[in-house]
């Protein structure tokens, strides 16, 4: 005998069977076994079965993934950088037995004692002019870039600054001679003598060249009746040389005392400064002669015979 829950019993009216007369109520008891617990268990199992299971990766899978990541980090097709095993030993040199010494720092061969005294003398000349005639130096730079300033200096004829002009003239000769000596030493031109004897020869050559050039200019100006124009040109010539000496001096000092071997830039800069001032002087001379309505024939004669020809002769002598 099974236990039947009272809620599981219900009465349902339905169509009368054949063996039941009309007007009677037929009641049939239907027995239901309480299966609510069984249905809940079945639903839980069904939900569990349909949910995807998440499995933990195995150690083999983890190692495989790590190898895959490492294979992406390669150097020259290899997972690891190979150490360099090449060792080169020099057996031809013998270590000195003097012990530990300080590192040697190469210096330029131009730094000699006599050259230091020459540069010091040039600096003293510049300092004396700067202290006594500071405004004169300003006028010099203005005369280089402005023709009217140069003409005003000629008209004023201020003889009180003549002493400063002479000092700067000597200053230019010293500075330019030192620069020529440094160029000769840098390019290793072969001379039967060197050192201070070569410098004295260069200094004397520079003096003779510029003094002779001025004398020839004055002689030609007197012949062609252009004495005034020649005097103005020579005045500008001296001003340009003095300013060129002032600009060259720091370059010369750097070439002499800078503690590096590669001085190509300084040598090149000094050459550029010299060439620029030379062409500026030629331009000033042409403008002076043209403003004075000087003959173009004489202008060409000036440039060829007094400027270009001496330079070509000097270049020929140096090359030979």
C-alpha positions as CSV (number, residue, x, y, z in Angstrom):
1,X,0.0,0.0,0.0
2,X,1.4,3.3,-1.0
3,X,1.1,6.6,0.8
4,X,-0.8,9.2,-1.2
5,X,-0.5,12.8,-0.4
6,X,-3.9,14.5,-0.2
7,X,-2.8,17.3,-2.6
8,X,-2.1,14.8,-5.2
9,X,-5.8,13.6,-5.3
10,X,-8.2,15.7,-7.4
11,X,-11.4,15.0,-9.1
12,X,-12.0,15.7,-12.7
13,X,-15.3,15.6,-14.4
14,X,-15.2,14.3,-17.9
15,X,-17.5,12.6,-20.4
16,X,-19.5,9.8,-19.1
17,X,-18.4,6.3,-20.1
18,X,-20.8,3.9,-21.8
19,X,-21.6,1.9,-18.7
20,X,-22.6,5.0,-16.7
21,X,-26.0,6.4,-16.9
22,X,-26.8,9.9,-17.5
23,X,-27.4,12.1,-14.4
24,X,-24.8,10.2,-12.3
25,X,-21.5,11.6,-11.3
26,X,-18.6,9.4,-11.8
27,X,-15.7,10.0,-9.6
28,X,-12.4,8.4,-10.3
29,X,-9.5,8.6,-7.9
30,X,-6.2,9.1,-9.6
31,X,-3.1,8.4,-7.6
32,X,0.0,10.4,-8.2
33,X,3.3,9.7,-6.6
34,X,4.9,12.8,-5.4
35,X,7.7,13.3,-7.9
36,X,8.6,16.9,-7.1
37,X,12.0,15.9,-5.6
38,X,12.7,13.6,-8.5
39,X,11.9,16.4,-11.1
40,X,14.1,18.9,-9.3
41,X,17.0,16.5,-9.3
42,X,16.5,15.8,-13.0
43,X,16.4,19.5,-13.9
44,X,19.6,20.2,-11.9
45,X,21.4,17.3,-13.6
46,X,20.2,18.6,-17.0
47,X,21.5,22.1,-16.3
48,X,24.8,20.7,-15.1
49,X,25.1,18.6,-18.2
50,X,24.4,21.5,-20.6
51,X,26.9,23.9,-18.9
52,X,30.4,23.8,-20.6
53,X,33.1,22.5,-18.3
54,X,36.3,24.6,-17.9
55,X,39.3,22.3,-17.6
56,X,42.6,23.5,-16.2
57,X,45.6,23.4,-18.6
58,X,48.1,20.8,-17.9
59,X,51.8,21.3,-17.3
60,X,52.7,20.1,-20.7
61,X,50.4,22.6,-22.3
62,X,51.9,25.5,-20.2
63,X,55.4,24.5,-21.3
64,X,54.3,24.3,-24.9
65,X,52.8,27.8,-24.7
66,X,56.0,29.2,-23.1
67,X,58.1,27.7,-25.9
68,X,55.9,29.3,-28.5
69,X,56.4,32.7,-26.9
70,X,60.1,32.3,-26.6
71,X,60.4,31.3,-30.3
72,X,59.2,34.8,-31.2
73,X,62.2,36.4,-29.4
74,X,65.0,35.4,-31.6
75,X,68.4,37.0,-32.5
76,X,69.7,36.1,-35.9
77,X,67.4,33.1,-36.0
78,X,68.5,31.8,-32.6
79,X,66.7,31.9,-29.3
80,X,69.8,33.0,-27.3
81,X,72.7,35.4,-28.2
82,X,75.9,33.5,-28.6
83,X,78.9,34.8,-26.5
84,X,81.9,36.0,-28.4
85,X,84.8,33.7,-27.8
86,X,87.3,35.4,-30.2
87,X,90.3,36.7,-28.3
88,X,93.2,38.4,-30.1
89,X,96.4,38.8,-28.2
90,X,99.3,41.0,-29.3
91,X,102.6,39.2,-28.6
92,X,104.9,41.5,-30.5
93,X,104.8,44.4,-28.1
94,X,106.7,44.2,-24.8
95,X,105.2,46.0,-21.8
96,X,107.5,48.6,-20.2
97,X,108.8,47.9,-16.7
98,X,108.3,51.5,-15.6
99,X,105.2,50.7,-13.7
100,X,101.9,52.5,-13.8
101,X,102.0,55.8,-15.6
102,X,99.6,58.6,-16.5
103,X,97.8,58.6,-19.9
104,X,99.6,60.6,-22.6
105,X,97.6,63.4,-24.2
106,X,98.8,64.5,-27.6
107,X,99.3,68.2,-28.3
108,X,100.0,70.2,-31.4
109,X,103.6,70.5,-32.4
110,X,103.1,74.3,-32.9
111,X,103.2,75.1,-29.2
112,X,106.7,76.2,-28.8
113,X,108.2,78.6,-26.3
114,X,109.2,81.2,-28.8
115,X,105.8,81.2,-30.4
116,X,104.2,81.8,-27.0
117,X,106.3,84.9,-26.5
118,X,105.4,86.1,-30.0
119,X,101.7,85.7,-29.3
120,X,102.1,87.4,-25.9
121,X,103.8,90.4,-27.6
122,X,101.0,90.7,-30.1
123,X,98.4,90.5,-27.2
124,X,100.3,93.3,-25.4
125,X,100.1,95.5,-28.5
126,X,96.3,94.9,-28.8
127,X,95.8,95.6,-25.1
128,X,97.6,98.9,-25.3
129,X,95.5,100.0,-28.3
130,X,92.3,98.8,-26.6
131,X,93.1,100.7,-23.4
132,X,94.2,103.9,-25.1
133,X,92.2,104.0,-28.3
134,X,89.1,102.0,-27.7
135,X,87.0,104.1,-30.0
136,X,89.5,103.8,-32.8
137,X,88.9,100.0,-32.9
138,X,85.1,100.7,-33.3
139,X,85.8,103.1,-36.1
140,X,88.0,100.5,-37.9
141,X,85.2,97.9,-37.9
142,X,82.7,100.5,-39.1
143,X,85.0,101.5,-42.0
144,X,85.2,97.9,-43.2
145,X,81.4,97.6,-43.6
146,X,80.6,101.2,-44.4
147,X,82.4,103.3,-47.0
148,X,81.1,106.6,-45.6
149,X,82.7,105.8,-42.3
150,X,86.0,105.2,-44.0
151,X,85.7,108.4,-46.0
152,X,84.9,110.3,-42.8
153,X,88.1,108.9,-41.1
154,X,90.2,110.2,-44.1
155,X,88.6,113.7,-43.9
156,X,89.1,114.0,-40.2
157,X,92.8,113.1,-40.3
158,X,93.0,112.5,-36.6
159,X,96.7,112.2,-35.9
160,X,96.2,111.5,-32.3
161,X,95.3,107.9,-33.1
162,X,98.3,107.4,-35.4
163,X,100.2,105.7,-32.7
164,X,97.3,103.1,-32.3
165,X,97.2,102.6,-36.0
166,X,101.0,101.8,-36.1
167,X,100.6,99.3,-33.3
168,X,97.7,97.5,-35.0
169,X,99.8,97.5,-38.2
170,X,102.6,95.6,-36.4
171,X,100.0,93.5,-34.7
172,X,98.7,92.4,-38.1
173,X,102.1,91.5,-39.4
174,X,102.8,89.4,-36.3
175,X,99.5,87.6,-36.4
176,X,99.6,87.0,-40.1
177,X,103.1,85.7,-40.0
178,X,102.2,83.2,-37.2
179,X,99.2,82.0,-39.2
180,X,101.5,81.4,-42.3
181,X,103.9,79.5,-40.1
182,X,101.0,77.3,-38.8
183,X,99.8,76.6,-42.3
184,X,103.3,75.5,-43.4
185,X,103.7,73.3,-40.3
186,X,100.2,71.8,-40.8
187,X,100.8,70.9,-44.4
188,X,104.4,69.8,-43.8
189,X,106.0,71.9,-46.4
190,X,109.7,71.0,-46.7
191,X,112.1,73.8,-45.8
192,X,115.8,73.6,-45.0
193,X,115.1,75.2,-41.7
194,X,112.2,75.5,-39.3
195,X,111.2,76.8,-35.9
196,X,111.8,80.4,-35.0
197,X,114.2,80.9,-38.0
198,X,111.3,80.0,-40.4
199,X,109.1,82.4,-38.5
200,X,111.6,85.3,-38.8
201,X,111.8,84.6,-42.5
202,X,108.1,84.7,-42.9
203,X,107.8,87.9,-40.8
204,X,110.4,89.6,-42.9
205,X,108.7,88.4,-46.1
206,X,105.4,89.8,-45.0
207,X,106.9,93.1,-44.1
208,X,108.7,93.4,-47.5
209,X,105.6,92.3,-49.4
210,X,103.3,94.9,-48.0
211,X,105.8,97.7,-47.9
212,X,106.9,97.1,-51.4
213,X,103.2,96.8,-52.5
214,X,102.5,100.2,-51.0
215,X,105.5,101.8,-52.7
216,X,104.5,100.4,-56.1
217,X,101.0,101.6,-55.7
218,X,102.2,105.1,-54.9
219,X,104.5,105.1,-57.8
220,X,101.8,103.9,-60.2
221,X,99.4,106.5,-58.8
222,X,101.9,109.2,-59.4
223,X,102.5,108.1,-63.0
224,X,98.8,107.9,-63.9
225,X,97.9,111.1,-62.0
226,X,95.7,109.2,-59.5
227,X,97.6,110.1,-56.4
228,X,94.4,111.0,-54.4
229,X,92.6,107.8,-55.4
230,X,95.7,105.7,-54.6
231,X,96.1,107.3,-51.2
232,X,92.4,106.5,-50.3
233,X,92.8,102.9,-51.5
234,X,96.0,102.4,-49.4
235,X,94.2,103.9,-46.4
236,X,91.4,101.4,-46.8
237,X,94.0,98.7,-47.4
238,X,95.6,99.4,-44.0
239,X,92.2,99.4,-42.3
240,X,91.3,96.1,-43.7
241,X,94.6,94.5,-42.7
242,X,94.2,95.8,-39.1
243,X,90.7,94.4,-38.8
244,X,91.8,91.1,-40.4
245,X,94.6,90.8,-37.8
246,X,92.1,91.3,-35.0
247,X,89.8,88.6,-36.4
248,X,92.7,86.2,-37.1
249,X,94.3,86.5,-33.6
250,X,91.9,84.3,-31.7
251,X,92.0,81.7,-34.4
252,X,95.8,81.7,-34.3
253,X,95.7,81.3,-30.5
254,X,93.3,78.4,-30.7
255,X,95.5,76.6,-33.3
256,X,98.5,77.0,-31.0
257,X,97.1,76.0,-27.7
258,X,93.9,73.9,-28.3
259,X,94.6,70.3,-26.9
260,X,93.3,68.4,-29.9
261,X,95.0,67.0,-33.0
262,X,92.3,67.7,-35.5
263,X,92.6,71.4,-36.3
264,X,91.3,71.2,-39.9
265,X,88.4,73.4,-39.1
266,X,90.5,76.2,-37.5
267,X,93.0,76.2,-40.4
268,X,90.1,76.3,-42.9
269,X,88.4,79.1,-40.9
270,X,91.6,81.2,-40.9
271,X,92.0,80.8,-44.7
272,X,88.4,81.8,-45.3
273,X,88.8,84.9,-43.1
274,X,91.9,85.9,-45.1
275,X,90.3,85.4,-48.4
276,X,87.1,87.2,-47.5
277,X,89.0,90.3,-46.3
278,X,91.1,90.3,-49.4
279,X,88.1,90.3,-51.7
280,X,86.4,92.9,-49.6
281,X,89.4,95.1,-50.0
282,X,89.3,94.5,-53.8
283,X,85.7,95.5,-53.9
284,X,86.4,98.6,-51.9
285,X,89.3,99.5,-54.3
286,X,87.1,99.0,-57.3
287,X,84.3,101.2,-55.8
288,X,86.8,104.0,-55.0
289,X,88.3,104.0,-58.5
290,X,84.9,103.9,-60.2
291,X,83.5,106.8,-58.1
292,X,86.5,108.9,-59.0
293,X,85.8,108.1,-62.7
294,X,89.1,106.2,-63.0
295,X,89.9,104.6,-66.3
296,X,88.8,101.0,-66.6
297,X,92.1,100.2,-68.3
298,X,94.1,101.5,-65.4
299,X,91.7,99.7,-63.0
300,X,92.5,96.4,-64.8
301,X,96.2,97.2,-64.8
302,X,96.0,97.8,-61.0
303,X,94.3,94.5,-60.3
304,X,96.5,92.4,-62.6
305,X,99.9,93.9,-62.0
306,X,99.6,94.8,-58.3
307,X,97.3,92.2,-56.8
308,X,97.0,89.0,-58.8
309,X,100.5,88.8,-60.4
310,X,102.4,89.0,-57.0
311,X,100.1,86.3,-55.6
312,X,100.7,84.0,-58.5
313,X,104.5,84.5,-58.2
314,X,104.4,83.7,-54.5
315,X,102.3,80.6,-55.1
316,X,104.8,79.5,-57.8
317,X,107.7,79.9,-55.5
318,X,106.0,78.0,-52.7
319,X,105.1,75.1,-55.0
320,X,108.5,74.9,-56.5
